[in-house]
Amino acid sequence: MIDRMHSVLERYRRDQAGFTLIEIMVVVFILGLLITLVAPRILGRTDEARQTKAAADIKAIEQALHLYKLDNGFYPTTDQGLEALVVPPTSGMIPKRWNPDGYLSKVPTDPWEMPYVFQSDGSNYAILSFGADGAEGGEGPAADIDSRDLG
């Protein structure tokens, strides 16, 4: 009697041990449907996200430039570049009150892994990213992002 109950329990456990093929197919179908609906919305926004990141980076660099100017009375020049926000410049207009902690921890690259273009005469500046194509001009994802256009 005990052996018979044991074999019935064993058979019950074995029958309940896994998922049926139908259950697995339903889950796979639902996942496929979700991916079909959601993926185009997520994947199609990569370029837009990079452009937004570039604009945010440019704003952060501008904040550092304004602090530099507050301390020293002028912006770094084109020759000194954005490196002047990380390490004190040794040529051109030498800042007298450069912040010992620096103004940026490192010179950022744009979301396409290209350096930001920095132009300055010491009193005015422009920061640019050339976008996805890395060349001046362009439209859509290849459009330039210019600090003078960001407001």
C-alpha positions in Angstrom: 0.0 0.0 0.0 2.8 2.4 0.9 4.6 1.5 -2.3 1.5 2.2 -4.3 1.0 5.6 -2.7 4.6 6.4 -3.2 4.4 5.6 -7.0 1.2 7.7 -7.3 2.9 10.7 -5.7 6.0 10.2 -7.8 3.9 10.1 -11.0 2.0 13.3 -9.9 5.3 15.2 -9.2 6.7 14.1 -12.6 3.5 15.3 -14.4 3.6 18.7 -12.6 7.4 19.2 -13.1 7.5 21.5 -16.2 5.7 23.8 -18.5 3.7 22.5 -21.4 4.6 23.4 -25.0 1.5 25.5 -25.3 2.4 27.6 -22.2 5.9 28.2 -23.6 4.5 29.2 -27.0 2.1 31.7 -25.5 4.9 33.3 -23.5 7.1 33.5 -26.6 4.3 35.0 -28.6 3.6 37.7 -26.0 7.3 38.6 -25.8 7.5 38.8 -29.5 4.5 41.0 -29.7 5.9 43.3 -27.0 9.3 43.6 -28.8 7.5 44.3 -32.1 5.6 47.2 -30.5 8.3 48.7 -28.2 11.6 48.2 -30.1 11.0 50.7 -32.9 10.2 53.4 -30.4 13.4 52.7 -28.4 15.8 52.0 -31.3 14.7 54.9 -33.4 15.6 57.4 -30.7 19.3 56.8 -30.5 20.3 59.8 -32.6 17.9 62.1 -30.8 19.4 60.9 -27.4 22.9 61.6 -28.7 22.0 65.1 -29.8 20.4 65.8 -26.4 23.5 64.5 -24.7 25.7 66.8 -26.8 23.6 69.8 -26.0 23.8 68.9 -22.2 27.6 68.5 -22.5 27.9 71.9 -24.2 25.8 73.5 -21.4 28.1 72.0 -18.8 31.2 73.2 -20.6 29.6 76.7 -20.8 29.1 76.6 -17.0 32.8 75.8 -16.5 33.8 78.6 -19.0 31.7 81.1 -17.0 33.4 80.1 -13.8 36.8 80.4 -15.5 35.9 83.9 -16.7 34.6 84.9 -13.2 37.9 83.9 -11.7 40.2 85.3 -14.4 38.3 88.0 -16.3 38.5 86.2 -19.7 37.8 82.9 -21.4 40.5 80.5 -22.5 41.6 81.1 -26.1 41.2 78.7 -29.0 44.9 77.9 -28.8 44.5 77.0 -25.1 41.4 75.0 -25.8 39.1 73.3 -23.4 42.2 71.8 -21.7 42.5 75.1 -19.9 39.5 74.0 -17.9 41.3 70.9 -16.7 44.9 72.1 -16.3 46.2 75.6 -16.0 47.4 77.0 -19.4 51.1 77.7 -19.8 50.9 79.9 -23.0 48.8 82.7 -24.2 46.8 84.6 -21.6 47.9 83.0 -18.4 45.1 83.1 -15.7 46.2 84.6 -12.4 43.4 83.0 -10.3 43.0 79.6 -11.9 41.0 77.3 -9.6 43.4 74.6 -8.2 40.5 72.1 -8.4 40.0 72.9 -12.1 36.8 73.6 -13.8 36.2 70.2 -15.4 37.5 66.8 -14.3 38.4 66.0 -18.0 37.8 67.3 -21.4 34.6 65.6 -22.7 34.2 64.1 -26.1 30.8 64.3 -27.9 28.5 61.3 -28.0 30.1 60.3 -31.3 33.5 60.1 -29.6 34.8 63.2 -31.4 36.3 66.2 -29.6 34.1 69.3 -29.2 35.3 72.2 -31.3 36.2 75.2 -29.2 36.7 78.7 -30.6 37.5 81.7 -28.5 39.3 85.1 -28.6 39.2 85.4 -24.8 36.0 87.6 -24.7 33.6 85.4 -26.8 33.4 81.7 -27.4 31.7 79.0 -29.4 31.5 75.3 -28.7 30.4 72.9 -31.5 29.8 69.3 -32.1 29.7 68.3 -35.8 27.1 65.6 -35.1 27.0 62.0 -36.4 29.0 62.6 -39.5 31.8 64.5 -37.8 31.9 67.1 -40.5 30.7 70.7 -40.6 27.1 71.2 -41.7 24.5 68.5 -42.2 20.9 67.8 -41.3 19.1 65.4 -39.0 21.5 63.3 -37.0 24.5 64.9 -38.9 23.4 68.4 -37.9 25.9 70.6 -36.0 25.1 71.4 -32.4 26.3 75.0 -31.7 26.4 76.7 -28.3 25.3 79.9 -29.9 22.0 78.2 -31.0 21.2 76.7 -27.6 20.3 80.0 -26.0 
